[in-house]
């Protein structure tokens, strides 16, 4: 697994949880199969197939994976079944279906179709660096990173972290490195 997009958070207070405490908390929030009438479920999965637990730890860095299992039920499918049933209703009752009735029917259709829907599993990789006091999430989307932070906070009880702020603008720094290769850090 490569981290190709990074959202980095700095811990405001030291991250001092032991590996055993983390493992216990993550085990309680392990990914369970998505229930038949639920849209999604979320939990932690082992980062490596060879890893025994929900954490792979090396040199003070803990690799974690938050997985989300989502039921795929496109709105177009629900709408097609709804239109079919509305047409049958209009033919049998000789009147158009009321808005409240159509909304109720739409909910019933979704309830009936949801258990038959395919599931898709999405994963968000992250690691906790206890030496640098960083939380690094592999995500290009700040909203998805926020969802991951929220779930991790719910799992651990509390998490005091804020986005990492840099003293210099990265584009300026990178441009300087290109213009003056001898200014690269070692």
LINNOR-V872757 format. One record per pair of residues at least 24 apart in sequence whose C-alpha atoms are under 10 Angstrom apart, sorted by the first residue. I is the first residue (numbers start at 1). J is the second residue. D is the distance in Angstrom with one decimal. If there is no record, write none. Layout:
i=I j=J d=D
i=I j=J d=D
This chain:
i=1 j=47 d=9.1
i=1 j=48 d=9.4
i=1 j=125 d=8.5
i=1 j=138 d=10.0
i=2 j=125 d=9.2
i=2 j=138 d=8.5
i=3 j=125 d=7.8
i=3 j=126 d=8.6
i=3 j=136 d=9.2
i=3 j=137 d=8.2
i=3 j=138 d=5.4
i=3 j=139 d=8.3
i=4 j=137 d=9.9
i=4 j=138 d=6.6
i=4 j=139 d=7.9
i=4 j=140 d=8.4
i=5 j=136 d=9.6
i=5 j=137 d=7.9
i=5 j=138 d=5.2
i=5 j=139 d=5.2
i=5 j=140 d=5.2
i=5 j=141 d=8.7
i=6 j=126 d=9.2
i=6 j=135 d=9.9
i=6 j=136 d=6.4
i=6 j=137 d=5.7
i=6 j=138 d=4.9
i=6 j=139 d=5.7
i=6 j=140 d=6.6
i=6 j=141 d=9.2
i=6 j=142 d=9.6
i=6 j=145 d=9.3
i=7 j=126 d=9.4
i=7 j=135 d=8.3
i=7 j=136 d=5.8
i=7 j=137 d=5.2
i=7 j=138 d=6.5
i=7 j=139 d=6.2
i=7 j=140 d=7.2
i=7 j=141 d=8.3
i=7 j=142 d=7.2
i=7 j=144 d=10.0
i=7 j=145 d=6.9
i=7 j=146 d=9.5
i=7 j=163 d=7.7
i=7 j=164 d=8.4
i=8 j=126 d=9.7
i=8 j=127 d=9.8
i=8 j=134 d=6.7
i=8 j=135 d=5.8
i=8 j=136 d=4.6
i=8 j=137 d=6.4
i=8 j=138 d=8.8
i=8 j=139 d=9.7
i=8 j=145 d=9.3
i=8 j=161 d=9.6
i=8 j=162 d=8.6
i=8 j=163 d=6.0
i=8 j=164 d=5.6
i=8 j=165 d=8.9
i=9 j=128 d=9.6
i=9 j=133 d=8.6
i=9 j=134 d=5.6
i=9 j=135 d=5.0
i=9 j=136 d=6.3
i=9 j=137 d=8.3
i=9 j=145 d=10.0
i=9 j=149 d=9.5
i=9 j=160 d=9.6
i=9 j=161 d=5.9
i=9 j=162 d=5.2
i=9 j=163 d=4.2
i=9 j=164 d=4.8
i=9 j=165 d=8.5
i=10 j=128 d=9.9
i=10 j=129 d=9.7
i=10 j=132 d=8.3
i=10 j=133 d=6.0
i=10 j=134 d=4.7
i=10 j=135 d=6.3
i=10 j=136 d=8.8
i=10 j=160 d=8.6
i=10 j=161 d=5.4
i=10 j=162 d=5.5
i=10 j=163 d=6.0
i=10 j=164 d=5.2
i=10 j=165 d=8.4
i=11 j=128 d=9.7
i=11 j=129 d=9.8
i=11 j=130 d=9.3
i=11 j=132 d=8.9
i=11 j=133 d=5.5
i=11 j=134 d=6.0
i=11 j=135 d=7.3
i=11 j=159 d=8.0
i=11 j=160 d=5.8
i=11 j=161 d=4.2
i=11 j=162 d=6.5
i=11 j=163 d=8.7
i=11 j=164 d=8.8
i=12 j=133 d=8.4
i=12 j=134 d=9.6
i=12 j=159 d=8.9
i=12 j=160 d=5.6
i=12 j=161 d=5.3
i=12 j=162 d=6.9
i=12 j=163 d=9.9
i=13 j=133 d=8.5
i=13 j=159 d=8.7
i=13 j=160 d=6.3
i=13 j=161 d=7.7
i=14 j=130 d=8.1
i=14 j=131 d=9.6
i=14 j=132 d=9.7
i=14 j=133 d=6.7
i=14 j=134 d=9.7
i=14 j=159 d=9.9
i=14 j=160 d=8.7
i=14 j=161 d=9.6
i=15 j=128 d=8.7
i=15 j=129 d=8.9
i=15 j=130 d=6.4
i=15 j=131 d=9.3
i=15 j=132 d=9.9
i=15 j=133 d=6.6
i=15 j=134 d=8.9
i=15 j=135 d=9.7
i=15 j=159 d=8.4
i=15 j=160 d=8.6
i=15 j=161 d=9.5
i=16 j=130 d=7.8
i=16 j=133 d=9.6
i=17 j=130 d=9.4
i=17 j=156 d=9.3
i=19 j=55 d=8.2
i=19 j=56 d=9.7
i=19 j=57 d=8.0
i=19 j=60 d=9.5
i=19 j=62 d=8.4
i=20 j=55 d=9.8
i=21 j=156 d=9.0
i=22 j=54 d=8.8
i=22 j=55 d=8.0
i=22 j=62 d=9.4
i=22 j=155 d=9.2
i=22 j=156 d=7.6
i=23 j=53 d=6.9
i=23 j=54 d=6.3
i=23 j=55 d=6.6
i=23 j=56 d=9.9
i=24 j=53 d=9.5
i=24 j=54 d=9.1
i=24 j=155 d=10.0
i=24 j=156 d=9.7
i=25 j=54 d=9.7
i=25 j=152 d=9.6
i=25 j=154 d=9.8
i=25 j=155 d=6.2
i=25 j=156 d=6.2
i=25 j=157 d=9.1
i=26 j=53 d=8.9
i=26 j=54 d=6.5
i=26 j=55 d=8.3
i=26 j=64 d=9.1
i=26 j=65 d=10.0
i=26 j=66 d=9.6
i=26 j=152 d=8.8
i=26 j=155 d=6.8
i=26 j=156 d=8.1
i=27 j=53 d=8.0
i=27 j=54 d=6.9
i=27 j=55 d=9.7
i=27 j=155 d=9.6
i=28 j=155 d=8.1
i=29 j=54 d=9.9
i=29 j=66 d=9.6
i=29 j=151 d=9.4
i=29 j=152 d=9.5
i=29 j=154 d=9.3
i=29 j=155 d=6.6
i=29 j=156 d=9.7
i=30 j=54 d=8.0
i=30 j=66 d=8.8
i=30 j=67 d=8.9
i=30 j=155 d=9.9
i=31 j=66 d=8.2
i=31 j=67 d=6.8
i=31 j=68 d=7.6
i=31 j=69 d=8.2
i=32 j=67 d=9.8
i=32 j=68 d=9.5
i=32 j=69 d=8.6
i=33 j=68 d=9.7
i=33 j=69 d=7.3
i=33 j=70 d=9.8
i=33 j=119 d=9.4
i=34 j=68 d=9.0
i=34 j=69 d=6.2
i=34 j=70 d=7.3
i=34 j=71 d=7.6
i=34 j=115 d=9.5
i=34 j=119 d=7.9
i=34 j=120 d=9.9
i=34 j=121 d=9.9
i=35 j=69 d=9.9
i=35 j=71 d=9.4
i=35 j=114 d=9.6
i=35 j=115 d=8.0
i=36 j=71 d=8.9
i=36 j=111 d=9.2
i=36 j=112 d=9.8
i=36 j=113 d=9.5
i=36 j=114 d=6.6
i=36 j=115 d=4.4
i=36 j=116 d=7.9
i=36 j=117 d=8.8
i=37 j=71 d=9.2
i=37 j=110 d=8.9
i=37 j=111 d=6.5
i=37 j=112 d=8.5
i=37 j=113 d=8.8
i=37 j=114 d=5.8
i=37 j=115 d=5.8
i=37 j=116 d=9.4
i=37 j=117 d=9.8
i=38 j=70 d=8.7
i=38 j=71 d=7.6
i=38 j=111 d=9.2
i=38 j=114 d=7.5
i=38 j=115 d=8.2
i=39 j=69 d=8.5
i=39 j=70 d=6.0
i=39 j=71 d=5.2
i=39 j=72 d=8.0
i=39 j=73 d=8.7
i=39 j=114 d=7.6
i=39 j=115 d=9.5
i=39 j=117 d=9.6
i=39 j=119 d=9.2
i=40 j=68 d=6.8
i=40 j=69 d=5.4
i=40 j=70 d=4.3
i=40 j=71 d=6.0
i=40 j=72 d=9.3
i=40 j=119 d=8.6
i=40 j=120 d=9.3
i=40 j=121 d=9.5
i=41 j=67 d=8.4
i=41 j=68 d=5.7
i=41 j=69 d=5.3
i=41 j=70 d=6.7
i=41 j=71 d=9.0
i=41 j=121 d=9.5
i=42 j=66 d=7.2
i=42 j=67 d=5.8
i=42 j=68 d=4.3
i=42 j=69 d=6.3
i=42 j=70 d=8.7
i=42 j=121 d=9.4
i=42 j=122 d=9.5
i=42 j=123 d=9.7
i=42 j=151 d=8.5
i=43 j=67 d=5.5
i=43 j=68 d=6.6
i=43 j=69 d=8.7
i=43 j=123 d=9.7
i=43 j=151 d=8.4
i=43 j=152 d=9.5
i=43 j=155 d=9.3
i=44 j=68 d=8.6
i=44 j=123 d=9.2
i=44 j=124 d=9.6
i=44 j=151 d=9.8
i=44 j=152 d=9.5
i=44 j=155 d=9.7
i=45 j=123 d=8.9
i=47 j=123 d=9.8
i=47 j=125 d=8.0
i=47 j=126 d=9.6
i=55 j=127 d=9.3
i=56 j=127 d=9.2
i=57 j=127 d=9.2
i=57 j=128 d=9.3
i=57 j=129 d=9.8
i=58 j=129 d=9.7
i=59 j=129 d=8.8
i=59 j=130 d=8.9
i=59 j=131 d=8.7
i=60 j=128 d=8.1
i=60 j=129 d=6.1
i=60 j=130 d=5.4
i=60 j=131 d=6.4
i=60 j=132 d=9.3
i=60 j=133 d=9.9
i=61 j=127 d=6.5
i=61 j=128 d=5.5
i=61 j=129 d=4.4
i=61 j=130 d=6.1
i=61 j=131 d=7.8
i=61 j=132 d=9.4
i=61 j=133 d=9.7
i=61 j=134 d=9.4
i=61 j=135 d=9.6
i=62 j=126 d=8.3
i=62 j=127 d=5.2
i=62 j=128 d=5.1
i=62 j=129 d=6.6
i=62 j=130 d=8.1
i=62 j=135 d=9.6
i=63 j=125 d=7.5
i=63 j=126 d=6.0
i=63 j=127 d=4.4
i=63 j=128 d=6.7
i=63 j=129 d=8.9
i=63 j=136 d=9.6
i=64 j=124 d=8.5
i=64 j=125 d=6.0
i=64 j=126 d=5.4
i=64 j=127 d=5.8
i=64 j=128 d=8.1
i=64 j=137 d=9.5
i=65 j=122 d=10.0
i=65 j=123 d=6.4
i=65 j=124 d=5.7
i=65 j=125 d=4.6
i=65 j=126 d=6.2
i=65 j=127 d=8.4
i=65 j=137 d=9.7
i=65 j=138 d=10.0
i=65 j=148 d=9.7
i=66 j=122 d=8.4
i=66 j=123 d=5.7
i=66 j=124 d=5.2
i=66 j=125 d=6.5
i=66 j=126 d=8.0
i=66 j=148 d=7.2
i=66 j=151 d=8.4
i=66 j=152 d=8.5
i=67 j=121 d=6.6
i=67 j=122 d=5.6
i=67 j=123 d=4.3
i=67 j=124 d=6.3
i=67 j=125 d=8.6
i=67 j=148 d=9.6
i=68 j=119 d=9.9
i=68 j=120 d=8.1
i=68 j=121 d=5.6
i=68 j=122 d=5.2
i=68 j=123 d=6.3
i=68 j=124 d=8.4
i=69 j=119 d=6.3
i=69 j=120 d=5.6
i=69 j=121 d=4.4
i=69 j=122 d=6.5
i=69 j=123 d=8.8
i=70 j=117 d=9.5
i=70 j=118 d=8.3
i=70 j=119 d=5.3
i=70 j=120 d=5.2
i=70 j=121 d=6.3
i=70 j=122 d=7.9
i=71 j=114 d=7.2
i=71 j=115 d=8.4
i=71 j=116 d=9.0
i=71 j=117 d=5.9
i=71 j=118 d=5.7
i=71 j=119 d=4.4
i=71 j=120 d=6.4
i=71 j=121 d=9.0
i=72 j=114 d=8.2
i=72 j=116 d=9.4
i=72 j=117 d=5.7
i=72 j=118 d=5.5
i=72 j=119 d=5.8
i=72 j=120 d=7.1
i=73 j=110 d=8.2
i=73 j=113 d=7.7
i=73 j=114 d=6.7
i=73 j=115 d=9.6
i=73 j=116 d=8.8
i=73 j=117 d=5.7
i=73 j=118 d=7.6
i=73 j=119 d=9.1
i=74 j=110 d=10.0
i=74 j=117 d=9.2
i=75 j=110 d=9.2
i=77 j=109 d=9.8
i=77 j=110 d=9.4
i=77 j=113 d=9.2
i=78 j=106 d=7.1
i=78 j=107 d=9.2
i=78 j=108 d=10.0
i=78 j=109 d=6.7
i=78 j=110 d=6.5
i=78 j=113 d=8.1
i=78 j=114 d=9.9
i=79 j=106 d=7.9
i=79 j=109 d=9.2
i=79 j=110 d=9.8
i=81 j=105 d=9.9
i=81 j=106 d=8.7
i=81 j=109 d=7.5
i=81 j=110 d=9.6
i=81 j=113 d=9.9
i=82 j=106 d=6.2
i=82 j=107 d=9.7
i=82 j=108 d=9.7
i=82 j=109 d=7.2
i=82 j=110 d=9.6
i=85 j=109 d=9.6
i=124 j=148 d=7.4
i=133 j=161 d=9.2
i=134 j=161 d=8.4
i=134 j=162 d=9.6
i=134 j=163 d=9.5
i=134 j=164 d=8.3
i=135 j=161 d=7.9
i=135 j=162 d=9.3
i=135 j=163 d=9.1
i=135 j=164 d=9.3
i=136 j=163 d=9.8
i=136 j=164 d=9.8
